[in-house]
Amino acid sequence: MRKLSIIGIGAGNPDYITVQAIKALETVDAVFLVDKGAEKDDLAKLRREICGRYIKKAYRMVEARDPERDRTPDDYGAAVTAWHDKRASIFEAMIRDELADGQHGAFLVWGDPSLYDSTLRIVDQVAAMKTVAFELDVIPGITSVQALAARHRIALNRIGGPVHITTGRQLAKGMPGDDVVVMLDGECTFKTVKESNVDIYWGAYVGTADEILVAGKLIERSAEIERVRAEARARHGWIMDTYLLRKA
């Protein structure tokens, strides 16, 4: 039986790798890498750095090109479903053709596989095809949300209070609570929040050498964050950022 691991590798800092993840990496025969193109080559390099640091045996890096995705669809759900279907076909071929019976393969996932990542859903689609059998193992990782809170030296929740984790697309409909963590916001949707009593704790490339942190009153720091974010994205070709909005 093939073994497949989905390993959370943290928010970009190789030191965020857990002992459990290191133990899993030490046994892999193949690491599956989905290439997102030249503009995100830094992400592939970080994965290779992690493998080079923690895998001490012979292994193969199996690469495939990520299928194109419609970024401005009329129907967001349908576009994502179509993209997942294409990815599932690629994943199935990689596992079937590049992993022999008895071997161990792994997908390395930024942050944690449970939070706004599609790998688990796509691997479930592959299993449902019943064309290749494998045992699945999922290893948690440090999320950008955890790293953000640590770097700003704050707790996400207040005493007895909830924390709402959402996306920029959903934030556009209004703040769903007093403490809101926002991920996947490519449009700086925090600009739509007009309340004067909201603080923001923002971070990009958190935990890495390129880390940028900004905190303060949202109405005072909004324009600065938008500018800094645009400059960083132009400089690197990509950006990963997360932020907490907190009503005072």
C-alpha positions as CSV (number, residue, x, y, z in Angstrom):
1,M,0.0,0.0,0.0
2,R,1.2,3.5,-0.9
3,K,1.4,6.0,2.0
4,L,0.5,9.6,1.4
5,S,1.1,12.4,4.0
6,I,-0.2,16.0,3.8
7,I,2.2,17.9,6.0
8,G,1.7,21.4,7.3
9,I,5.0,23.2,7.1
10,G,4.2,26.5,8.7
11,A,4.0,30.1,7.5
12,G,7.3,30.2,5.6
13,N,9.9,29.9,8.4
14,P,11.7,26.5,8.4
15,D,11.9,26.8,12.2
16,Y,8.1,26.5,12.3
17,I,8.3,22.8,11.3
18,T,7.1,20.6,14.1
19,V,8.9,17.5,15.3
20,Q,6.0,15.4,14.0
21,A,6.5,16.9,10.5
22,I,10.3,16.3,10.7
23,K,9.8,12.7,11.6
24,A,7.4,12.3,8.6
25,L,9.7,14.0,6.2
26,E,12.6,11.7,7.2
27,T,10.7,8.7,5.8
28,V,9.4,10.1,2.4
29,D,10.5,8.7,-0.9
30,A,8.8,11.5,-3.0
31,V,7.8,15.0,-2.4
32,F,5.0,16.3,-4.7
33,L,5.4,19.9,-5.7
34,V,2.8,21.8,-7.7
35,D,4.6,24.7,-9.5
36,K,2.7,28.0,-9.5
37,G,4.9,29.7,-12.0
38,A,7.9,32.0,-12.0
39,E,6.2,34.8,-9.9
40,K,5.9,32.3,-7.0
41,D,9.2,30.6,-7.4
42,D,10.2,31.7,-3.9
43,L,7.5,29.4,-2.5
44,A,9.0,26.4,-4.3
45,K,12.5,27.4,-3.1
46,L,11.3,27.5,0.5
47,R,9.8,24.0,0.1
48,R,13.1,22.8,-1.3
49,E,15.0,24.4,1.6
50,I,12.8,22.7,4.1
51,C,13.3,19.3,2.4
52,G,17.1,19.9,2.2
53,R,17.2,20.7,5.9
54,Y,15.1,17.8,7.2
55,I,15.2,14.9,4.7
56,K,18.5,13.0,5.2
57,K,17.8,10.1,2.8
58,A,17.5,9.8,-1.0
59,Y,14.2,11.2,-2.2
60,R,12.6,12.5,-5.4
61,M,11.0,15.9,-6.0
62,V,8.1,15.3,-8.3
63,E,6.9,18.5,-9.9
64,A,3.8,19.4,-12.0
65,R,2.4,22.7,-13.2
66,D,-0.6,24.1,-11.4
67,P,-3.6,24.4,-13.8
68,E,-4.8,27.9,-14.7
69,R,-7.6,29.3,-12.6
70,D,-10.1,32.0,-13.4
71,R,-9.4,34.8,-10.8
72,T,-12.3,37.0,-11.8
73,P,-15.2,34.5,-12.3
74,D,-18.9,35.3,-12.4
75,D,-19.5,32.2,-10.4
76,Y,-16.7,31.8,-7.8
77,G,-17.9,28.4,-6.5
78,A,-18.1,26.9,-10.0
79,A,-14.7,28.3,-10.9
80,V,-13.0,26.8,-7.8
81,T,-14.8,23.4,-8.4
82,A,-13.4,23.3,-12.0
83,W,-9.9,24.2,-10.8
84,H,-10.1,21.4,-8.1
85,D,-11.2,18.9,-10.8
86,K,-8.1,19.7,-12.9
87,R,-5.9,19.5,-9.8
88,A,-7.3,16.2,-8.8
89,S,-6.4,14.7,-12.2
90,I,-2.8,16.0,-11.8
91,F,-2.6,14.7,-8.2
92,E,-3.9,11.3,-9.3
93,A,-1.3,10.9,-12.0
94,M,1.5,11.9,-9.7
95,I,0.6,9.5,-7.0
96,R,-0.2,6.6,-9.4
97,D,2.8,7.0,-11.7
98,E,5.5,8.3,-9.3
99,L,4.8,6.4,-6.1
100,A,5.4,2.6,-6.0
101,D,3.6,0.2,-3.7
102,G,5.1,0.5,-0.2
103,Q,6.6,4.0,-0.8
104,H,5.8,7.2,1.1
105,G,4.9,10.4,-0.7
106,A,4.1,13.9,0.7
107,F,2.4,17.1,-0.2
108,L,3.8,20.1,1.8
109,V,1.1,22.6,2.7
110,W,1.7,26.2,3.8
111,G,0.4,26.7,7.3
112,D,-2.0,24.0,8.3
113,P,-3.9,21.7,5.9
114,S,-7.2,22.4,7.8
115,L,-7.3,26.2,7.2
116,Y,-8.1,27.7,3.7
117,D,-6.1,25.1,1.8
118,S,-7.5,22.8,-0.9
119,T,-5.1,19.9,-0.7
120,L,-7.2,17.7,1.6
121,R,-10.3,18.1,-0.6
122,I,-8.4,17.3,-3.7
123,V,-6.8,14.2,-2.3
124,D,-10.3,13.1,-1.2
125,Q,-11.4,13.5,-4.8
126,V,-8.4,11.3,-5.9
127,A,-9.4,8.6,-3.4
128,A,-13.0,8.7,-4.7
129,M,-11.7,7.9,-8.2
130,K,-10.6,4.5,-6.9
131,T,-7.8,4.3,-9.5
132,V,-4.9,4.4,-7.0
133,A,-5.0,3.2,-3.4
134,F,-3.1,4.9,-0.6
135,E,-3.1,5.3,3.2
136,L,-3.6,8.9,4.2
137,D,-1.9,10.8,7.1
138,V,-2.4,14.5,7.9
139,I,0.1,16.4,10.0
140,P,-0.8,19.8,11.4
141,G,1.3,22.9,11.0
142,I,1.8,26.4,12.4
143,T,-0.7,28.7,10.6
144,S,-0.1,32.3,9.6
145,V,-2.8,33.2,12.1
146,Q,-0.8,31.7,15.0
147,A,2.4,33.3,13.7
148,L,0.7,36.7,13.3
149,A,-0.5,36.7,16.9
150,A,2.9,35.6,18.1
151,R,4.8,38.3,16.2
152,H,2.4,41.1,17.4
153,R,2.5,39.6,20.9
154,I,-1.3,39.4,21.2
155,A,-4.0,36.9,22.0
156,L,-6.6,36.4,19.3
157,N,-9.5,36.2,21.7
158,R,-10.6,38.3,24.6
159,I,-11.8,36.8,27.9
160,G,-14.6,34.4,27.1
161,G,-15.0,35.9,23.6
162,P,-15.1,34.3,20.1
163,V,-12.8,34.7,17.2
164,H,-14.2,34.8,13.7
165,I,-11.8,33.6,10.9
166,T,-13.0,34.7,7.4
167,T,-11.8,35.9,4.0
168,G,-11.6,39.2,2.3
169,R,-14.5,38.2,0.1
170,Q,-16.7,37.7,3.2
171,L,-15.5,40.8,5.0
172,A,-16.8,42.9,2.2
173,K,-20.3,42.0,3.6
174,G,-19.4,43.6,6.9
175,M,-17.5,42.7,10.1
176,P,-19.0,39.5,11.5
177,G,-17.8,40.0,15.0
178,D,-15.6,42.1,17.3
179,D,-12.4,40.0,16.8
180,V,-12.1,39.0,13.1
181,V,-9.1,37.3,11.5
182,V,-9.0,37.9,7.7
183,M,-7.1,35.7,5.2
184,L,-7.0,35.5,1.4
185,D,-7.7,39.3,1.0
186,G,-6.1,40.4,-2.3
187,E,-8.2,43.6,-2.4
188,C,-7.4,45.3,0.9
189,T,-11.0,44.9,2.0
190,F,-10.2,46.4,5.4
191,K,-10.7,49.7,3.6
192,T,-14.4,49.0,3.6
193,V,-14.6,49.0,7.4
194,K,-15.4,52.5,8.4
195,E,-15.9,52.3,12.2
196,S,-13.5,54.5,14.1
197,N,-13.0,52.1,17.0
198,V,-11.3,49.3,15.1
199,D,-7.7,48.3,15.5
200,I,-5.7,46.3,12.9
201,Y,-2.8,43.9,13.4
202,W,-1.5,43.2,9.9
203,G,1.4,41.0,8.8
204,A,3.0,39.8,5.5
205,Y,5.6,37.1,5.0
206,V,5.2,36.5,8.7
207,G,8.2,34.7,10.4
208,T,10.5,35.1,7.4
209,A,13.3,37.4,6.6
210,D,10.9,39.6,4.6
211,E,8.4,40.0,7.4
212,I,6.4,43.2,7.5
213,L,4.2,44.1,10.5
214,V,1.9,47.1,11.0
215,A,-0.5,47.7,13.9
216,G,-2.7,50.6,15.1
217,K,-6.0,52.3,14.5
218,L,-7.4,51.0,11.2
219,I,-8.5,54.5,10.0
220,E,-4.9,55.8,10.6
221,R,-3.0,52.8,9.2
222,S,-5.3,51.7,6.3
223,A,-3.6,53.7,3.6
224,E,-0.1,52.8,4.8
225,I,-0.9,49.1,4.8
226,E,-2.3,49.3,1.3
227,R,0.8,51.1,0.1
228,V,3.3,48.8,1.8
229,R,1.4,45.7,0.6
230,A,1.5,46.9,-3.0
231,E,5.2,47.7,-2.8
232,A,6.0,44.3,-1.3
233,R,4.0,42.5,-3.9
234,A,5.7,44.3,-6.7
235,R,9.1,43.6,-5.2
236,H,8.5,39.8,-4.6
237,G,6.0,39.0,-7.3
238,W,3.6,37.5,-4.6
239,I,2.4,38.2,-1.1
240,M,0.9,36.2,1.8
241,D,-0.7,38.5,4.4
242,T,-3.1,38.0,7.3
243,Y,-4.6,40.5,9.7
244,L,-6.8,40.8,12.8
245,L,-9.5,43.5,13.1
246,R,-10.5,44.2,16.7
247,K,-13.2,46.5,17.8
248,A,-11.9,48.5,20.9
